[in-house]
Amino acid sequence: MNIIPLFVVIPLGSAFLISLLGKRIKGLPDSLANLGTLLMAGLSIYSIFLIKEVGVQVYKVGGWTPPIGISMVLDGLSSFMLVTVNLTAFLITLFSISYMKKYTAKWKFYTLFMLMLGGMNGVIITGDMFNLFVFLEIAAIASYALVAFGIEHEELEASFKYMVMGGVASLFILLGIALLYSLTSTLNMADMGRVLTAQGPSKLVLFVSVLFLVGFGLKAAIMPFHAWLPDAHPSAPAPISAMLSGLLIKVLGIYALMRIFFNVLGAQPAILDILLVLGTISMVAGALLAIGQEDIKRMLAYSSISQIGYIVLAMGIWTPLAILGALFHLFNHAIFKSLLFLNSGAIEYSTGTRDLREMGGLNARMPLTGTTSLIGSMSISGIPPLSGFWSKLIIIFAAIQSGHFVLALIAILVSVITLAYYLKLQRYAFFGNLQDKWKHILEVPFTMKLSMVILALICIMAGALLLPGVREIFLKPAQDALYAGKDYAATVFESIR
Amino acid sequence: MTKNSKGMTLIVKTITRLTVGLILLYGIYIVLHGHLTPGGGFAGGVIIALSFVHLMLAFGKEVALKKVSRPIASLFESIGALMFLSIAVIGFVGGYFFLNFFINKGTPFKLFSAGIMPLCNIAISFKVGAGLFAIFVALVLLKIDSEDKER
């Protein structure tokens, strides 16, 4: 049996089972969600080795041969994204076991969570343009509901704003897909790429690129389209903030952007320049806006915009080294941003506040949260030898190598600003004197600790992914798949035969 | 008049009593002939949900909720989704996800034909019908809650 459809079957199946039985059987939502995500994390790691042995795999849904039928494509990039998503999702569900106890409807949370995960896995694994849109909507709609999970005034407002912006984004994407369909008469992504190559360059493709840039840019919260993110991400419960900031904007935004722009439409110089500019703006403005924040989760949300800027910048440089940097930074950011959001959740769990000014000296009562948060903060600011240092280094090297000296300088400066606001976070929350009202708070329960420690360990160890021998297994296939550009079509059609 | 005071006037109630069964039957017809005629699981599911919505509009929410309560609606919704997924997964028997696993697919344009298509339509109609009805119920209950607070 082929493992490829399981990435969609397991999350959707467990979501519906939880919604059917979760209310009646106590403990089922926790165990089913954790088991499902653990299984998928295992399968995604297995898929890396599968690709190493067999090469790119195309799955024909229903036995219909593409381009007539729907296909699912597992190549280096998909497998890389699957590992990132499912590994992080497993650690987040582990954290949710204790954290979500304070909410009444845990089973509803897990249902929506697994639906969102199913949507994200679907976006990654599909080889069909319209399927990509459908899965994108599944993930997005589940996330609208999850942002409003607390149903307080602030959360509903954030969710409504997010829903309107997300709806506009989906509309742009749908219009782009419709125009591409009218141009190429096919919805299969590989076939679309082949037809577009045969037809040669056209103005319509450029127009569609702009539509996609706006649509996926909104989903990824690149700077001029970022307004929903600082409201939506802090409002959700902490595991969902981790999921949204760590994974959702990357899968729905960055991954879809990369796949469609580079593998289907082909890298166009004009679009690459736009990506460079947008990436730089988000990087700088996100960091500057983050400094002044007093709400810990809001600061992290602005920081996400800034880090997404790094990834988009590296995509715009478009050299093999830059692509490696972008992908590696994407992986690292998924890990440390999830860790930091889980830390903020742990603080909220123990103290009940998110305001940095009310905290102070929490290291004394919550040493583990403090230590893991320090590791996450230092990693995202790019302190060697933690993972963030290596990915930023690669991006800066790639910028210098391709002659973008100013951009390299800006990237270094933004890294310094990042260090500044994360030091502020550490200083206000964990260092200093413990306030009297926090004298009796307790460290968080075991599963929450475990999840944070594992994420922190990955932060420390992830630099090893660049070592020769290890790099060829995990990062290199993804880099090759993306940098192959329009050869994606040829690769897919070869493996159908 | 005490019992019948909820809902709309006698004229509407009488007309509803006559038409609601027909609407439900028409919805079921659309679902079952989804693979032969225009329509299908989604359209049929919407019509089935509308028949209950119709009941609720004419007679008030108690009457409709006695027929289909909120837990029942959410149960049917989950069952519909799981049924659709199971049909897809049973395809693994023949080696492929979503494989049309019936060997004898019947004569084209007959009611029992097209393999898994009618089954998929039925699953979708469960999901859509129960889902739409649940959304309507949620809106109605929310409205009543907010009216209670204003008083």
Interface residues (C-beta under 8 A of the other chain):
Chain A: M1 P5 V9 L12 G13 F16 L17 S19 L20 Y59 K60 V61 G62 G63
Chain B: S74 L75 E77 S78 I79 A81 L82 L85 A88 V89 G91 F92 G94 G95 Y96 F97 F98 L99 N100
